[in-house]
Amino acid sequence: MGLLYLIPTPVGNMEDITLRAIRILKEADLVLAEDTRTSGILLKHFDIKNHLLSHHKFNEHASSASIVERLKAGSTVALISDAGTPGISDPGFFLVREAINAGVTVQCLPGATAFVPALVSSGLPCDRFCFEGFLPQKKGRASRFDSLREETRTMVFYESPYRVVKTLEQFVEYFGGNRQVSVCREISKIHEESVRGSLTDVVAHFKETEPRGEFVIVLAGKEKR
């Protein structure tokens, strides 16, 4: 049997990759990448000359069977996404499940994940939290908000710059303008920024300052009474 590695890659600063990740990417028989162009830049930066194969949400169901066969035949396969840890709001879950069902050993390296530094630096409780990732854009969006009304744990969301103001305004509608929030953007990049305060104040900030970059929203849970 081969081995499937899930390799976290930097969400911003290239120095965030681990020495072990570099070694395994060099040694693997095959590297699966969400976007071979994006990952090609990363591999070139670290002088990794390895074969890249595209593996993303549009082809993972079709390609996973052949990848599992390669793993069963003894290949070492490394899976990376565009940034962060595969499977966290990125492709990865389906292949991992199929590999496990086939008896293949799966290992995930510790490493970069955008929501962890955003959560820990938010100033909000991080001993218990729920990760919600990207909210549904249309269908199921309202019901998701409804399901979180009574959530007492800190909540973590991913959002694009194009929808972050809309999402924060809907948070005000569902959770109240006084609910505390920390909005972190461009984690580990040059323009990294965290904006903390009440939902009302943070909405006002991003209405005055155009949102740019990728966002992690860390929202306080409902206070226990």
LUMVEXNU-306572 format. One record per residue (C-alpha): residue number from 1; residue in one letter; x, y, z. Coordinates in pm, whole numbers, plus 32768, in hexadecimal, padded with zeros to 4 digits. Layout:
R NUM A X Y Z
...
//
This chain:
R 1 M 8000 8000 8000
R 2 G 806A 8163 7FBB
R 3 L 802F 8292 8093
R 4 L 7F53 83C5 8064
R 5 Y 7FDA 8505 80FE
R 6 L 7F0A 863F 8130
R 7 I 7FFF 875F 8121
R 8 P 7FA4 88BA 81A7
R 9 T 8032 89D2 80D4
R 10 P 8060 8B42 8132
R 11 V 7F2D 8C21 8136
R 12 G 8010 8D4B 80FB
R 13 N 817A 8D58 8166
R 14 M 824A 8C4C 80B9
R 15 E 8316 8C1E 81F9
R 16 D 81E9 8B7C 82A0
R 17 I 8223 8A2F 81F1
R 18 T 82CC 8924 82C5
R 19 L 8413 8871 827C
R 20 R 835A 8726 8284
R 21 A 825C 87A0 8184
R 22 I 8375 8803 8095
R 23 R 841F 86B2 80BF
R 24 I 82E3 85E8 807D
R 25 L 8286 86BB 7F4F
R 26 K 83DF 8670 7EC0
R 27 E 83CC 84FC 7F0D
R 28 A 8263 84B5 7EA6
R 29 D 8220 83EF 7D6A
R 30 L 8102 84DA 7D16
R 31 V 8088 862D 7D91
R 32 L 7F14 8678 7D6F
R 33 A 7EC8 87EB 7D55
R 34 E 7D82 88B0 7D5C
R 35 D 7E14 899E 7C58
R 36 T 7F57 892E 7BB2
R 37 R 7FAB 8A97 7B53
R 38 T 7F94 8B15 7CB8
R 39 S 8048 89E7 7D48
R 40 G 814B 89F5 7C34
R 41 I 81BC 8B47 7CBA
R 42 L 81DC 8AB5 7E19
R 43 L 82A3 8985 7DA6
R 44 K 8388 8A59 7CCE
R 45 H 83CE 8B3D 7DF8
R 46 F 844E 8A13 7EBF
R 47 D 84FA 896F 7D97
R 48 I 840C 8846 7D9C
R 49 K 8413 879A 7C4B
R 50 N 82F4 86A6 7C6B
R 51 H 81D4 863A 7B8F
R 52 L 8095 8702 7BCE
R 53 L 7F3C 8677 7B87
R 54 S 7E01 874A 7B98
R 55 H 7D10 86DD 7CAB
R 56 H 7BF3 87CD 7CFA
R 57 K 7A83 87CF 7D58
R 58 F 7A14 87A6 7BEF
R 59 N 7ADB 866A 7BA8
R 60 E 7B21 85CA 7CFC
R 61 H 7A08 84CA 7CE0
R 62 A 7A7E 845B 7B89
R 63 S 7BF3 8458 7BD6
R 64 S 7BF5 83C7 7D35
R 65 A 7BC5 825D 7CC5
R 66 S 7D02 825E 7BF0
R 67 I 7DC6 8310 7D01
R 68 V 7D5B 820A 7E01
R 69 E 7DD1 80F9 7D13
R 70 R 7F26 81A1 7D03
R 71 L 7F2E 81B2 7E7E
R 72 K 7ED2 8042 7E9A
R 73 A 7FEF 7FF5 7DA8
R 74 G 80E8 809A 7E93
R 75 S 80FD 8204 7E21
R 76 T 8132 8323 7F14
R 77 V 803F 8439 7EC0
R 78 A 803E 859A 7F51
R 79 L 7F00 866D 7F41
R 80 I 7F12 87E8 7F55
R 81 S 7E12 88FB 7F24
R 82 D 7E47 8A61 7EB1
R 83 A 7E8B 8ACB 8018
R 84 G 7E65 8A3B 8173
R 85 T 7E08 88D8 81D2
R 86 P 7D57 87FC 80CF
R 87 G 7BF4 87A2 8134
R 88 I 7BB6 88E5 81F5
R 89 S 7ACA 8996 8102
R 90 D 7BA0 88F8 7FF0
R 91 P 7B9D 87AD 7F32
R 92 G 7C1F 8682 7FF3
R 93 F 7B0A 85DB 80B9
R 94 F 7A90 84F6 7FA2
R 95 L 7BEB 8471 7F4B
R 96 V 7C41 843F 80BB
R 97 R 7B03 8377 80F3
R 98 E 7B3E 829E 7FC0
R 99 A 7CA8 8261 8021
R 100 I 7C4A 81FD 8184
R 101 N 7B3A 8114 8102
R 102 A 7C41 806E 8026
R 103 G 7D26 8035 814E
R 104 V 7E20 8142 80F0
R 105 T 7ED7 81FA 8207
R 106 V 7E84 8370 820D
R 107 Q 7F5A 846D 82C6
R 108 C 7F1C 85E2 82E8
R 109 L 8043 86C0 833C
R 110 P 800D 87DA 8435
R 111 G 802B 892D 8396
R 112 A 7F87 8A61 8308
R 113 T 7E0F 8A8F 832B
R 114 A 7D7B 8BEB 8311
R 115 F 7C74 8BD1 8420
R 116 V 7D5E 8B6E 853D
R 117 P 7E2A 8CB2 8553
R 118 A 7CEE 8D7E 8516
R 119 L 7C3E 8CCC 8635
R 120 V 7D5D 8CD4 872B
R 121 S 7DA6 8E46 86ED
R 122 S 7C38 8EAF 86F6
R 123 G 7C23 8EE8 886C
R 124 L 7AEB 8E0D 8870
R 125 P 7AD5 8CBF 892A
R 126 C 7B86 8BAF 8864
R 127 D 7B6E 8A8C 8957
R 128 R 7A27 8A27 88AD
R 129 F 79C8 8A99 874F
R 130 C 7912 8A2A 8615
R 131 F 79A0 8A4A 84B8
R 132 E 7896 8AA5 83B6
R 133 G 7978 8AEC 8289
R 134 F 78CC 8B98 8166
R 135 L 7759 8BDF 8194
R 136 P 7669 8B75 8080
R 137 Q 764F 8C91 7F87
R 138 K 74DB 8C69 7F46
R 139 K 741E 8B27 7F8F
R 140 G 7436 8AC9 80FD
R 141 R 74D5 8C0F 816A
R 142 A 73B2 8C89 8241
R 143 S 7382 8B33 82E1
R 144 R 74F5 8B28 8336
R 145 F 74D6 8C76 83E9
R 146 D 73A2 8BFA 84A2
R 147 S 7459 8AC2 8513
R 148 L 756C 8B98 85AC
R 149 R 7492 8C8B 8670
R 150 E 74BC 8BCA 87B7
R 151 E 7626 8B62 8780
R 152 T 76F2 8BB8 88B6
R 153 R 7846 8B53 882C
R 154 T 7922 8C41 8767
R 155 M 78D1 8C1F 85F4
R 156 V 79CC 8C29 84D7
R 157 F 7975 8C7B 836D
R 158 Y 7A31 8CAA 8228
R 159 E 79C1 8DBE 813C
R 160 S 7A29 8E68 7FFB
R 161 P 7A63 8FE2 7FE8
R 162 Y 7935 9002 7F04
R 163 R 783F 8F7A 8005
R 164 V 78DA 8FD4 8153
R 165 V 780A 9112 818B
R 166 K 76C8 905F 812E
R 167 T 771D 8F42 821A
R 168 L 7770 902C 833A
R 169 E 762B 90EB 8302
R 170 Q 756B 8FA4 8311
R 171 F 7621 8F4E 8452
R 172 V 759D 9094 84E2
R 173 E 743E 902F 8478
R 174 Y 7451 8ED5 8513
R 175 F 753A 8F05 863C
R 176 G 751B 9076 8692
R 177 G 7603 919C 8657
R 178 N 76AA 9181 87AC
R 179 R 7730 9020 876F
R 180 Q 78AD 9023 8775
R 181 V 796D 8FC0 863E
R 182 S 7AD0 8FB1 85BC
R 183 V 7B02 8FC8 8445
R 184 C 7C5A 8F5E 83D0
R 185 R 7CD6 8F85 826B
R 186 E 7E0E 8F29 81A9
R 187 I 7E91 8E45 82BB
R 188 S 8011 8E30 82C0
R 189 K 802A 8F1C 8196
R 190 I 80BA 907C 8187
R 191 H 7F6A 9127 81BA
R 192 E 7EE6 9042 82CE
R 193 E 7DE2 90F6 839F
R 194 S 7CEB 90A4 84B3
R 195 V 7BC1 9185 84F2
R 196 R 7B1C 9141 8643
R 197 G 79EA 91CE 86EE
R 198 S 7870 91C0 86DE
R 199 L 77CC 914F 859C
R 200 T 7740 92AD 856D
R 201 D 7899 934D 8586
R 202 V 7942 924D 84A6
R 203 V 7834 9270 839A
R 204 A 786C 93E8 839F
R 205 H 79E3 93B5 8378
R 206 F 79C4 92DD 8242
R 207 K 78C2 93C5 81A9
R 208 E 79C4 94DB 81C0
R 209 T 7AF1 9402 8167
R 210 E 7ACD 9320 8037
R 211 P 7AF9 91B3 809C
R 212 R 7C22 910F 7FF4
R 213 G 7CBA 8FB6 8013
R 214 E 7C32 8E75 80A6
R 215 F 7B76 8E90 81F0
R 216 V 7B46 8DC3 832B
R 217 I 7A28 8E39 8407
R 218 V 7A2F 8DD2 8575
R 219 L 78E1 8E17 861B
R 220 A 7894 8E00 878F
R 221 G 778F 8D04 87F4
R 222 K 764F 8D57 88AB
R 223 E 768D 8DAE 8A17
R 224 K 761D 8CA5 8B0C
R 225 R 7520 8D12 8C10
//
